[in-house]
Amino acid sequence: MSPEVRAGSPARYVFVLGVGRCGSTVVHEVLARHPAVGFVSNLEDRFPRLRLGGRLNNPLYRRIPPRLTRKGRLRCAPSEAYRLLDQQVSPVLSMPFRDLTALDVTPWLATRLEEFFDSRARAQGRPVFLHKFTGWPRVGLLREVFPDARFVHVIRDGRAVANSWLQMPWYLGYRGPEHWQFGLLPAAYQAEWEAAGRSHALLAGLGWKLLMDAFEAARRDVAPGHWLDVRYEDLVTHPRSGLAEIVTFMGLDWDDSFEVGFAAHRFTTARGQAFRRDLDARSLELLDESLDGHLRRYGYEPGGQPRHTHRTDSWS
């Protein structure tokens, strides 16, 4: 789809991306407190028949007490809205067994995806419309429909991600790679898993590697200035500077209203090394060995603490 098709776009689209359990939720939720940002809320996702359109998403989210926006309770917050996307676009966005590319975009799918986001962007009237996807990047598909979109990729230590996946009820890796959500492993990764006795911890780590491979491939096709890598560990250690970089990347200013929203969030480093407590020595050894190259590329030391304040090339 050519850029000219999107000349009348009602907003600049920014997508927050990550492998899942990587810290993308906190990035999504803090940025959604900016007065210039529109988004899909979990209320729309839960009650699609109301056809809310999200007109009040931003002012409502910014004004209600923070305790009513936090996970673990009935709340109002930005959402990935997969149920709503399933109904109004296609399940291909929520349940792909591989990454989605430009070749997956049919005229029917493009029309439905455009209408889903454009109708909400018009209803909400904000200059930036923000959405989050986790799992596969989906960047090729998104760029085909929204050529000027920008992408914020949230990165987290693969060992922490693997540990977290193993504790999540939605993670299907315990069924093996023939039945989980990421499709079959590449031959080399399959052989590595078999050699390790089909370790559950290692399989989760291989899932992280598989998705990070896809993110690296997707990034290569994105124009300079449209992709930003943000490391979760740096963000929770220095949240103000980290978020300031993202706000600027989105083409926005850090105003007084956003300062209030930023102050409503709590950032903690408490779980950064939890995988060392939660996993046994053999699992940690397998993960360190398997993820070594990928970890080092993103500034993590296998067997040790992450290097401080590593920043990848932001292309900005």
C-alpha positions, 0 to 999 in steps of 0.5 A: 500500500503506497504512502499516498493512501494514508495521506488523510490519516487522522493521527500518527500511529505509534505501536509499542511492541515486545515479546510479552512479559517484557515491560511493554505494558508499563510503557504503553500505560504511561504513554497513554496518559499523555493528553495528545494520545489516543488508544483502545481501552479494556472497556471497549475490549470487554464491552464491544456491543456498546460501540464506545469508540473510545471518545472518553478514553484519554480524559477518563484514564488521566482523571481516575485514581491510579489505583483504579487503573492497575492490573489485578482488579476491575480497571480502566486502562489501555488494552491490546484489545485482542477480543475486539480485534478478533471481532472487528478485524481478524484473528490473524492479529491475535493468534499468528503462528509466525510473524505477519508480513506485507504478504499477509495483507489482503485488500479485505484485511487492510480495509478492516484494519484501517477502519478499526484504528482510523475510526477510533483515531477520528472519534478521539481526536488526538494527534497520536494514536498508540497501540500495543502488540506483544509476541510476534512483531507484526511490523511488516503487516502494520507498515503495509497498512500504515506506512508512516507508523513508528515502532517502540520496541521494549527489550528485556533480558531473555532469562527474565522473560523465559522465567515469567512465561513459565509462570503465566497461564497463557503460556502454552510451551508446556505442550511442546513447540508442536502445540504452543503459540509460536509455531515449530522451532527452526531446526537448530533450535529444535536440536538444541532443545532435544539435546537439553532433554527438552527442558521447559526453561530452555524452550521458553528461552528459545521462544524468546530467541525466536521472537527476537530474531523476528524483531531483528529482521523486522527492524531492518526494513524500517526507515530511520527515525521510525524505530526505537529500541528501549531496554526495560531495565534502563527504563525502570532504573531511569524512568524520566530520561527513558520516557522522555526519549520515547515522548520525543520519538513520538513527536510530542512534548513533556507538558505539565499534564503528562508530568502528572500522569508520569508521577502516577506510576510506580517503577520498580527494579525488584523483579529484575533478577528474580529469575536467579531465585525462581530457576534452578542452577541447571536451567540457568546454565542452559539459558546462559549458554543458549542465549549468550549471543542474543543477550550480549547484543542487547547488553546483558552479561550471561551469568552476571548483572546487565551492563548499566544503561546500555542503549541500542541504536535508536535510529532517531 
